[in-house]
């Protein structure tokens, strides 16, 4: 049994030898609230990126903007992606999280960031990344939402504040380990920073306290009473000034004395920010997420910015303040009404350029010449994929259906792919899901081997034909009519026919579907299983199993169902639809959430079990004739019902427990030892996390990634071999060229929408 990587719940621990010492004044000698963090997780080979391919923009709100020391703009969004931009266009796009990113902080010394993630419900994580190598450094899961995150000035530890809890947590940036932190701090903390030596720390408390702490002794050294309830506070000017807003408007404090230097009631709905490269940019979030740092305007003043919104208009003010409290406006830039109400994040570039992130996912560059949208590509995301003996069928987000060869080497440059509408016959929208039958029977001659037919390659199907069948359907729609699409010949020519299954009487929305030979399986949300004949559309068999979650074919006469274990520990059940015989399978679990038949004929199940107070999700190789001999392959400490898995070449790949995928090499065939633990290898990823994994005929793992592309992976090493993406009226294939020892790119057109 292999223990899958688990994200720990964070509970602060105390270790007296982890804190530092120094005098209070050293805090003001420098300012940087930034991050350095390592781990053993996997990375993406960015060499597969072709520079002339411009990635798309964010899908949803841009929640964070930063500018690094090289002048590169980093943006993160609700889509879970990080994008890297120059001053004109997007250069790279890479998924950091399957959830929304709420805020982001930057390491001043290394190309590393840490992001705060959440699913918007009850999942809260932070993850650290090297954004040049695309390597995940570590990921930690919290019980509570994260209200503030920053880095100690030298990047030794993270400062994390959790909503609903008092005090803070310090996280070692090298190991992700929880360190000692001051325990006496009351309430939530909207701002915390260290000096460069990391020996002293300053906190602002909403009760109206500015507090200094010696981190070696863990004691407070000084405090000032200051205005309470300052929102969106930032430190700037070498940590000399604290700026923010209260009920009376803008205010700026001298943090050395605790005195209020400036009050200005004309700025209320506003955000303060600073020049990003000044001594190393710090943190960024949404328009209300604190930054820190500032830059010098003249020798006697400090510069900062204020983005102010009033009556549907927005203006960026560049301001300067000196130690006497004299505040002046150096210049102002008016934001176009086109985007004024859409601004979600903001950052500053040197040279008078301001970068604005919007709720529409775009970035705008604002300067004295006006505002212009920054360039992005126009990828057309693929929303579902199915793999047949010779072809990969795909559905696009714009409601079209297309096909490419299973073997990516057969897709030639300049080829025009035919696309067709995927709308259902009753005008209820476009089909969103597609499945195909298993690639081959494990008993077929030449199983898992390619053969040449009509100029293209395919694996043997159940009938030994050159025909590929796909089932198009819609979950969550009771009136939808599934459709069988049949193609023959080379996939790019797509000689096709279709059959609407209008004889299927649906009372409830569909939950899952499957095909095997002439049989089609439907499981609806009420737990009813129906099996139809694909040639006639007539129903062969109906069975109702309360609590059914998933169903799949085992062979031409038998299905397996995953269900809630209502009576006893029987989360799985087999049904012979020729005889009607049912056989509950005993296994210690609460519910069978997934069932899957591999190309080898192996039957896999996924189950959720509970040993108070812990919940586990496991992948099991089921022995349906003797359930007691079923083998638990992978276990994840937690509940995960959204993972994907597939078998190819006798090996299993899965995303259980996280967004990235792991390849589990089956060493039983090599060693003859049935108890050998599988070898774990990361599945090299593309720019997006795996959404679905498919068997590629025993030759590849095929992946639909989070950016809507199709990828091919080596079944033994997990290496990324090729990436296919659609760009509306064109397509791009990037593939590993072994003779050139590198990547090459080919392109073609699409037509016939």
C-alpha positions in Angstrom: 0.0 0.0 0.0 1.3 3.4 -0.9 0.5 6.4 1.2 -0.5 9.3 -1.0 0.9 12.8 -0.2 -1.3 14.5 2.4 -1.6 18.2 3.1 -1.4 18.6 6.9 -3.7 20.8 9.0 -1.6 23.6 10.5 -1.5 23.9 14.3 1.1 26.3 15.7 3.9 24.7 17.7 6.5 26.3 20.0 10.2 25.8 19.7 12.3 28.3 21.7 15.4 28.0 19.5 13.7 29.3 16.3 13.4 33.0 17.1 15.9 35.9 16.7 17.1 38.9 18.6 18.0 42.6 18.0 17.2 46.2 18.9 14.0 48.0 17.9 15.7 50.6 15.7 17.1 47.9 13.4 13.5 47.3 12.2 13.6 50.6 10.3 16.9 50.0 8.5 15.2 48.0 5.7 11.8 46.8 4.5 10.8 43.6 2.7 7.9 41.3 3.4 8.8 38.5 1.1 9.2 34.7 0.6 11.7 31.8 0.1 10.3 28.2 0.4 11.4 24.7 -0.8 9.9 21.2 -1.1 10.2 17.9 -3.0 7.1 18.3 -5.2 7.1 18.1 -9.0 7.8 20.7 -11.7 6.8 21.3 -15.3 9.3 21.2 -18.1 8.9 24.7 -19.5 11.1 23.9 -22.5 7.9 22.8 -24.3 6.6 26.3 -24.4 6.9 27.9 -27.9 7.6 31.7 -27.4 5.5 32.8 -30.4 2.4 31.1 -29.0 0.7 33.8 -26.8 -1.2 32.3 -23.9 -4.7 33.3 -23.1 -5.7 35.6 -20.3 -7.4 34.8 -17.0 -10.8 33.2 -16.9 -12.4 35.3 -14.2 -11.2 37.9 -11.8 -7.5 38.9 -11.5 -7.0 38.7 -7.7 -3.3 39.6 -7.4 -0.6 41.6 -9.3 3.1 41.8 -8.6 6.2 43.0 -10.5 9.5 41.2 -9.9 13.0 42.6 -9.9 13.3 41.9 -13.7 10.3 43.9 -14.5 8.1 40.9 -15.2 4.4 41.3 -14.3 2.9 38.4 -12.3 -0.8 38.0 -12.1 -2.9 35.4 -10.3 -6.7 34.8 -10.5 -9.8 33.0 -9.5 -9.0 30.5 -12.3 -6.1 29.2 -10.2 -3.5 30.3 -12.8 -0.4 32.3 -12.7 0.5 34.4 -15.7 3.8 36.1 -16.5 3.7 39.2 -18.7 6.0 41.7 -20.3 4.8 45.3 -20.7 2.8 44.4 -23.8 1.6 40.8 -23.6 1.2 37.6 -21.7 4.3 35.3 -22.0 3.5 32.3 -19.9 0.4 30.8 -18.2 0.6 28.0 -15.6 -1.9 26.5 -13.2 -1.0 26.7 -9.5 -4.2 25.6 -8.0 -7.4 23.7 -8.8 -9.1 26.4 -6.7 -9.2 30.2 -6.7 -6.1 32.2 -5.8 -7.0 34.9 -3.2 -3.7 36.6 -2.7 0.0 36.3 -3.6 3.4 37.3 -2.1 6.8 37.5 -3.8 10.3 36.6 -2.8 12.7 39.5 -3.3 15.8 37.4 -3.8 14.5 34.4 -5.8 11.8 33.8 -8.4 9.4 32.4 -5.9 5.9 33.2 -4.8 3.4 31.9 -2.3 -0.3 32.0 -3.0 -3.4 31.7 -0.8 -6.0 29.2 -2.3 -9.6 28.5 -1.4 -12.6 26.7 -3.0 -14.8 29.4 -1.5 -16.3 26.9 1.0 -14.2 25.1 3.5 -10.8 24.4 1.9 -7.9 26.8 2.6 -4.4 26.3 1.5 -1.1 28.1 0.9 1.4 26.9 -1.7 4.9 28.1 -2.6 6.3 27.9 -6.2 9.4 28.7 -8.2 7.7 30.5 -11.1 10.7 30.1 -13.4 11.0 26.3 -13.1 7.3 25.9 -12.3 8.2 23.8 -9.3 5.9 23.4 -6.4 8.0 24.0 -3.2 5.3 23.1 -0.6 1.6 23.1 0.0 -0.1 23.3 3.4 -3.7 23.1 4.3 -5.4 25.1 7.0 -8.6 24.6 9.0 -9.4 28.4 8.8 -9.4 30.9 6.0 -6.2 33.0 5.6 -6.8 36.7 6.1 -3.2 37.9 5.7 0.1 36.5 4.6 3.6 38.0 4.2 7.2 37.1 4.5 9.9 38.0 7.0 12.3 40.6 5.5 15.0 38.1 4.7 12.6 35.4 3.6 13.3 33.0 6.5 9.7 32.5 7.4 6.1 33.1 6.4 3.8 35.2 8.5 0.3 33.8 8.4 -2.9 35.2 10.0 -6.0 33.0 10.1 -9.6 34.3 10.3 -11.4 33.3 13.5 -8.2 32.8 15.4 -6.1 35.1 17.5 -2.4 35.5 17.0 -0.3 34.4 14.0 1.6 31.4 12.7 5.2 31.5 11.5 6.0 28.9 8.8 9.6 28.0 8.0 10.1 28.9 4.4 12.6 26.1 3.8 10.5 23.2 5.2 7.0 24.4 5.6 7.3 23.6 9.3 5.4 25.6 12.0 7.7 27.7 14.2 7.3 29.6 17.4 5.2 32.8 17.3 4.0 35.3 19.8 1.0 33.8 21.7 -0.2 36.9 23.5 -1.3 38.9 20.4 -5.1 39.4 20.6 -7.6 39.5 17.8 -7.0 39.3 14.0 -3.9 41.1 12.6 -4.3 43.0 9.2 -0.6 44.0 9.0 2.7 42.4 10.3 6.3 42.9 9.2 9.9 42.3 10.3 13.1 44.3 9.9 15.8 43.0 7.6 17.5 41.2 10.5 14.2 39.5 11.4 14.9 40.1 15.1 12.1 42.6 15.7 8.5 42.7 14.4 5.7 45.3 14.1 2.0 44.5 14.2 -1.0 46.7 13.7 -4.1 45.6 15.7 -7.6 46.8 14.7 -8.2 47.8 18.3 -5.9 50.7 17.7 -2.5 49.3 18.8 0.8 49.5 17.0 2.9 46.9 18.7 6.6 46.0 18.6 8.0 42.6 19.6 11.4 41.1 20.2 11.2 37.7 18.5 14.1 36.2 20.5 12.4 36.8 23.9 8.9 36.6 22.6 8.0 39.8 24.4 6.5 43.1 23.5 9.0 46.0 23.6 6.9 49.0 22.8 3.3 49.9 21.8 1.5 53.0 20.6 -2.2 53.8 20.7 -3.2 54.8 17.1 -6.5 55.2 15.3 -8.5 51.9 15.3 -10.0 49.9 12.4 -7.6 51.0 9.7 -8.5 49.1 6.6 -6.1 47.9 3.9 -3.0 49.1 5.8 0.4 49.2 4.1 4.0 50.0 5.2 6.1 52.1 2.9 9.2 54.3 3.0 11.6 51.8 4.6 8.8 50.8 6.9 8.7 54.4 8.3 5.1 55.1 7.3 1.8 53.2 7.7 -1.0 54.2 5.4 -4.6 53.1 5.2 -8.2 54.2 5.5 -10.7 54.6 8.4 -14.2 56.1 8.6 -12.8 59.6 8.1 -10.8 58.7 4.9 -7.1 58.5 4.2 -4.6 58.6 7.1 -0.8 58.1 7.3 1.1 57.4 10.5 4.7 57.8 11.5 5.4 54.3 12.9 8.4 55.5 14.9 6.4 57.8 17.1 2.8 56.5 16.5 1.6 60.0 15.5 -0.9 60.7 12.8 0.8 62.8 10.1 -2.0 63.1 7.5 -5.8 62.9 7.3 -7.6 63.5 4.1 -11.3 62.9 3.9 -11.4 63.3 0.1 -10.0 59.7 -0.3 -12.4 57.0 1.0 -13.0 54.3 -1.6 -9.4 53.9 -2.4 -6.3 51.6 -2.4 -2.7 52.4 -1.6 0.2 50.8 -3.4 3.8 51.4 -4.2 6.5 51.0 -6.8 7.0 47.3 -7.0 10.8 47.0 -7.6 11.6 49.3 -4.6 14.0 47.2 -2.5 12.1 44.1 -3.5 8.3 44.2 -4.0 6.3 42.5 -1.3 2.8 41.3 -1.4 -0.3 41.7 -3.5 -3.9 40.6 -3.4 -7.1 42.0 -4.6 -7.7 45.8 -4.6 -8.1 45.5 -0.8 -5.1 43.2 -0.1 -2.2 44.9 1.6 1.1 45.6 -0.1 4.1 47.0 1.6 7.2 49.1 0.9 7.5 52.5 -0.8 10.0 54.5 -2.8 11.7 57.8 -2.5 10.4 60.6 -4.6 12.9 63.3 -3.7 15.7 63.1 -1.1 13.3 64.3 1.6 10.1 62.7 0.7 8.6 59.2 0.0 6.5 58.3 -3.0 3.3 56.1 -3.0 0.2 55.7 -5.1 -3.5 55.9 -4.4 -6.2 54.4 -6.7 -9.4 56.3 -5.9 -12.9 55.5 -7.1 -15.7 58.0 -6.9 -19.0 58.1 -8.7 -18.1 55.5 -11.3 -14.8 57.1 -12.2 -11.3 56.0 -11.0 -8.1 58.0 -10.8 -4.5 57.0 -9.9 -2.7 59.6 -7.8 1.1 59.6 -7.4 1.7 61.2 -4.0 4.7 62.2 -1.9 5.0 62.7 1.9 7.9 63.9 4.1 8.6 63.4 7.8 6.8 66.6 8.7 3.6 65.2 7.2 3.5 67.4 4.2 1.5 65.5 1.5 1.6 66.6 -2.1 0.1 65.1 -5.4 2.9 64.8 -8.0 0.5 63.8 -10.8 -2.6 61.9 -11.6 -3.9 59.5 -14.3 -7.6 59.1 -15.1 -8.8 55.6 -15.7 -11.1 55.0 -18.7 -14.8 54.6 -17.9 -14.5 51.4 -19.9 -12.6 49.7 -17.1 -13.1 51.9 -14.0 -15.8 49.7 -12.5 -14.0 46.5 -13.3 -10.7 47.0 -11.5 -9.8 44.2 -9.1 -6.1 44.6 -8.5 -3.3 47.1 -9.2 0.5 47.3 -9.3 3.1 49.9 -10.4 5.9 49.6 -12.9 8.8 52.1 -13.1 8.5 54.8 -15.7 5.0 56.0 -14.7 3.2 52.8 -15.8 0.4 51.4 -13.8 -0.9 47.8 -14.3 -4.6 47.2 -13.7 -6.2 43.7 -13.3 -10.0 43.4 -13.9 -12.9 41.2 -13.0 -13.0 40.1 -16.7 -9.6 38.5 -16.5 -7.7 41.2 -18.5 -4.7 43.3 -17.7 -4.5 47.0 -18.7 -1.5 49.2 -18.9 -2.2 52.8 -17.8 0.2 55.8 -18.4 0.1 59.4 -19.7 -0.7 58.1 -23.2 -3.9 56.5 -21.9 -4.9 52.9 -21.2 -4.5 49.9 -23.4 -5.4 46.2 -22.9 -2.4 43.9 -22.8 -2.3 41.2 -25.5 -3.3 37.6 -25.0 -3.9 34.7 -27.3 -7.3 33.3 -28.1 -7.3 29.6 -27.1 -10.5 27.7 -27.4 -10.7 25.4 -24.3 -11.6 21.8 -24.8 -14.2 20.8 -22.1 -14.2 17.0 -22.5 -12.4 14.3 -24.4 -12.9 10.6 -25.2 -10.4 8.1 -26.6 -11.2 5.4 -29.1 -9.0 2.8 -30.9 -8.0 5.3 -33.6 -9.1 8.7 -32.5 -9.5 11.3 -29.8 -12.8 13.1 -29.9 -13.1 16.5 -28.2 -15.8 19.0 -27.3 -15.0 22.7 -27.2 -16.4 25.4 -25.0 -17.9 27.0 -28.1 -20.1 24.0 -28.8 -18.2 22.1 -31.5 -17.0 18.5 -31.9 -13.8 17.5 -33.5 -11.4 14.6 -33.9 -7.6 14.0 -34.0 -5.6 10.8 -34.3 -4.8 8.9 -31.2 -1.2 8.8 -32.3 -0.1 12.4 -32.3 2.7 11.7 -34.8 0.0 11.1 -37.5 -1.3 14.7 -37.2 0.5 16.5 -40.0 1.3 20.2 -40.4 -1.2 22.2 -42.5 -4.0 19.7 -42.0 -7.5 21.3 -41.7 -9.6 19.6 -38.9 -13.3 19.4 -39.5 -15.5 20.7 -36.6 -19.2 20.2 -36.3 -21.9 21.5 -34.0 -22.5 19.6 -30.8 -26.0 20.9 -30.1 -28.7 18.5 -29.0 -31.8 18.0 -31.2 -34.2 19.8 -28.9 -32.2 23.0 -28.6 -31.4 22.4 -24.9 -27.8 23.5 -25.4 -24.6 21.8 -26.4 -23.4 18.4 -25.3 -20.8 18.8 -22.6 -19.7 15.3 -22.0 -18.4 12.5 -24.3 -17.3 8.9 -23.7 -16.1 6.0 -25.8 -15.9 2.3 -25.3 -12.7 0.7 -23.9 -9.9 0.6 -26.4 -9.5 -3.2 -26.6 -10.6 -6.5 -25.1 -7.8 -8.0 -23.0 -8.6 -11.3 -24.7 -8.3 -10.0 -28.3 -5.4 -11.1 -30.5 -2.8 -8.4 -30.7 -4.1 -6.7 -27.6 -2.3 -3.4 -27.0 -0.5 -3.5 -30.4 -0.8 -1.0 -33.2 -1.8 -2.0 -36.7 -1.9 0.0 -40.0 -5.3 0.4 -41.6 -6.1 2.8 -44.4 -3.0 4.9 -43.6 -3.7 5.4 -39.9 -3.0 3.4 -36.8 -5.5 1.9 -34.4 -5.7 -0.8 -31.8 -8.1 -3.7 -32.0 -11.6 -3.0 -30.8 -14.2 -5.5 -29.5 -15.5 -6.2 -33.0 -12.1 -5.9 -34.7 -13.5 -3.1 -36.8 -12.1 0.3 -37.9 -15.0 2.2 -36.5 -15.0 4.5 -33.5 -18.1 5.2 -31.4 -18.6 8.1 -29.1 -21.5 8.9 -26.8 -22.4 12.5 -26.3 -24.5 13.5 -23.2 -25.3 16.2 -20.7 -25.3 15.7 -16.9 -27.9 17.5 -14.8 -30.4 17.8 -17.6 -33.4 15.4 -17.5 -34.8 16.2 -21.0 -31.5 15.8 -22.8 -31.3 13.1 -25.5 -27.9 11.3 -25.7 -26.4 10.8 -29.1 -24.1 8.1 -30.6 -21.6 9.5 -33.0 -19.8 6.9 -35.2 -16.7 7.8 -37.3 -14.8 5.6 -39.7 -11.5 6.1 -41.6 -8.8 8.6 -40.6 -10.0 10.8 -37.8 -9.1 14.1 -39.6 -11.5 13.1 -42.4 -14.2 12.3 -39.8 -16.6 10.3 -42.0 -19.4 10.2 -39.4 -23.0 9.2 -38.7 -25.2 9.8 -35.7 -28.0 8.2 -33.8 -30.1 10.0 -31.2 -31.2 7.7 -28.3 -34.7 9.2 -28.1 -36.2 5.9 -26.8 -34.4 6.4 -23.5 -36.9 7.7 -21.0 -35.2 9.9 -18.5 -37.0 11.0 -15.4 -33.9 12.3 -13.7 -30.6 13.9 -14.9 -27.8 11.5 -15.8 -24.8 10.9 -13.4 -22.6 8.7 -15.5 -22.5 6.7 -18.8 -20.3 4.0 -20.4 -20.1 2.0 -23.6 -19.0 -1.6 -24.3 -19.6 -3.1 -27.7 -23.3 -2.6 -28.6 -24.3 -1.9 -25.0 -24.7 1.6 -23.5 -25.0 2.1 -19.7 -26.7 5.1 -18.1 -26.8 5.9 -14.4 -29.2 8.7 -13.3 -29.2 10.7 -10.1 -32.0 8.6 -8.6 -29.8 5.5 -8.8 -31.5 3.8 -11.8 -29.2 1.9 -14.2 -30.4 1.5 -17.8 -28.6 -0.5 -20.5 -29.5 0.2 -24.1 -28.7 -1.4 -27.4 -26.7 1.1 -29.4 -28.0 -0.2 -32.8 -31.7 0.0 -32.0 -31.8 2.4 -29.0 -34.0 -0.1 -27.2 -33.6 -0.7 -23.4 -32.2 -4.1 -22.6 -32.1 -3.9 -18.8 -33.1 -1.6 -16.0 -32.0 -1.9 -12.4 -32.6 0.5 -9.5 -30.0 0.6 -6.7 -30.5 3.3 -4.1 -27.4 5.3 -3.3 -25.6 4.5 -6.5 -22.8 6.9 -7.3 -21.0 5.4 -10.3 -21.3 2.4 -12.7 -19.1 0.8 -15.3 -18.9 -2.3 -17.5 -16.8 -5.3 -16.4 -17.5 -7.3 -19.5 -20.2 -7.8 -22.2 -22.6 -9.2 -19.6 -21.7 -7.6 -16.2 -21.6 -4.2 -14.7 -20.1 -3.0 -11.4 -21.8 -0.3 -9.3 -20.2 2.0 -6.6 -22.8 3.0 -4.0 -23.4 4.1 -0.4 -22.9 1.1 1.9 -26.4 1.2 3.2 -26.4 -2.3 4.8 -23.1 -3.6 6.0 -19.7 -2.8 4.3 -20.8 -3.4 0.7 -19.8 -0.3 -1.2 -19.6 -2.2 -4.5 -22.0 -4.5 -6.3 -21.9 -6.5 -9.5 -24.9 -7.0 -11.7 -25.2 -9.6 -14.5 -27.6 -7.8 -16.9 -28.2 -11.0 -18.9 -29.4 -13.0 -15.9 -30.3 -10.3 -13.4 -28.0 -11.8 -10.7 -26.6 -9.3 -8.2 -23.5 -9.8 -6.0 -22.7 -7.3 -3.2 -18.9 -7.0 -2.6 -17.9 -6.7 1.0 -15.2 -4.0 1.7 -14.7 -1.9 4.8 -15.9 1.5 3.5 -18.7 4.0 3.7 -19.2 4.6 0.0 -17.8 3.4 -3.3 -17.3 6.7 -5.2 -15.7 5.4 -8.4 -15.5 2.2 -10.5 -13.3 1.7 -13.5 -12.3 -1.1 -15.8 -8.7 -1.0 -17.0 -7.4 -2.0 -20.4 -5.8 -5.1 -18.7 -9.2 -6.2 -17.5 -8.5 -5.2 -13.9 -11.4 -3.7 -12.0 -10.6 -0.6 -9.9 -12.7 1.0 -7.2 -12.4 4.1 -5.1 -13.9 4.2 -1.7 -14.3 6.6 1.3 -13.9 5.1 4.7 -13.8 6.7 8.2 -11.9 5.9 11.4 -13.1 8.6 13.8 -12.2 11.4 13.4 -10.2 10.8 10.2 -11.5 10.2 6.7 -9.6 8.3 4.0 -10.0 7.9 0.3 -8.5 4.8 -1.2 -8.0 3.3 -4.7 -8.5 -0.5 -4.7 -7.8 -3.2 -7.2 -11.0 -5.2 -6.7 -11.1 -9.0 -6.7 -14.8 -9.5 -7.6 -14.7 -13.3 -7.1 -13.0 -13.0 -3.7 -13.5 -9.5 -2.3 -11.3 -10.3 0.7 -8.3 -10.5 -1.7 -8.9 -7.0 -3.0 -5.8 -4.9 -2.8 -5.6 -1.3 -1.6 -3.2 0.5 -3.9 -3.2 4.1 -2.8 -4.6 5.9 0.2 -5.2 9.6 0.8 -5.8 11.0 4.2 -9.0 13.0 3.5 -12.0 12.9 1.2 -11.5 13.4 -2.5 -14.3 12.7 -4.8 -13.1 14.7 -7.8 -9.9 12.9 -8.7 -9.4 11.1 -12.0 -7.6 7.8 -12.8 -6.7 5.6 -15.7 -4.7 2.5 -16.5 -2.3 2.1 -19.5 0.3 -0.5 -20.1 -0.5 -2.1 -16.8 0.4 1.1 -14.9 -2.1 3.4 -13.0 -2.1 7.2 -13.0 -4.2 9.2 -10.7 -4.7 12.7 -9.2 -5.9 11.4 -5.9 -5.2 13.9 -3.1 -4.2 16.9 -5.2 -4.2 18.7 -8.5 -1.1 17.1 -10.0 -1.0 13.5 -11.2 1.2 10.6 -10.0 2.1 7.5 -12.1 2.1 4.2 -10.1 4.3 1.6 -11.8 3.0 -1.9 -11.3 6.2 -3.9 -10.5 4.3 -7.2 -10.0 4.8 -8.3 -13.6 8.6 -7.7 -13.3 9.1 -9.3 -9.8 6.4 -11.8 -9.6 5.7 -10.6 -6.1 2.0 -9.8 -5.6 2.8 -7.7 -2.5 5.3 -5.4 -4.2 4.5 -1.7 -3.5 4.0 0.3 -6.7 6.8 2.8 -7.6 5.5 6.4 -7.6 6.6 8.8 -10.4 5.2 12.3 -11.0 3.3 12.6 -14.3 5.1 15.5 -16.0 2.5 18.2 -16.4 1.6 20.8 -18.9 0.4 24.4 -18.1 -2.8 23.1 -16.6 -3.5 20.4 -13.9 -4.9 17.1 -15.2 -8.7 17.2 -15.3 -9.2 13.8 -16.8 -6.7 10.9 -17.5 -7.4 8.3 -20.2 -5.7 5.1 -21.4 -3.9 5.7 -24.7 -4.1 2.1 -26.0 -1.4 0.9 -23.7 1.1 3.3 -25.4 0.4 6.6 -23.7 -1.6 8.3 -20.9 -3.8 10.9 -22.5 -4.7 13.9 -20.4 -7.2 16.7 -20.7 -5.6 19.5 -18.7 -7.0 22.5 -16.9 -6.2 24.9 -19.7 -8.3 22.8 -22.1 -5.5 21.1 -24.0 -4.8 17.4 -24.7 -1.4 15.9 -23.7 0.4 12.6 -24.3 2.6 11.0 -21.6 5.0 8.1 -21.6 3.4 5.2 -19.6 6.7 4.3 -17.9 8.3 7.6 -17.1 5.4 10.0 -17.1 7.3 12.3 -19.4 5.3 14.8 -21.4 5.5 13.9 -25.1 3.1 16.2 -26.9 0.5 19.0 -26.3 -2.5 19.8 -28.6 -4.5 23.0 -28.3 -7.2 24.7 -30.3 -7.2 28.4 -31.1 -10.7 28.8 -32.6 -9.9 28.8 -36.4 -6.5 27.0 -35.9 -4.8 24.3 -33.9 -1.2 23.9 -32.6 0.6 20.7 -31.7 3.9 20.9 -29.7 5.7 17.5 -29.6 9.0 16.1 -28.5 11.3 15.4 -31.5 13.8 12.8 -30.5 16.0 13.3 -33.5 16.3 17.0 -32.7 16.5 16.4 -29.0 13.9 19.1 -28.4 10.4 20.3 -29.1 8.9 21.2 -32.4 5.6 22.9 -33.3 3.2 22.2 -36.1 0.0 24.1 -37.0 -3.1 23.7 -39.0 -6.6 25.1 -39.5 -10.1 24.2 -38.3 -13.2 24.5 -40.5 -16.8 23.5 -40.7 -18.2 24.9 -37.4 
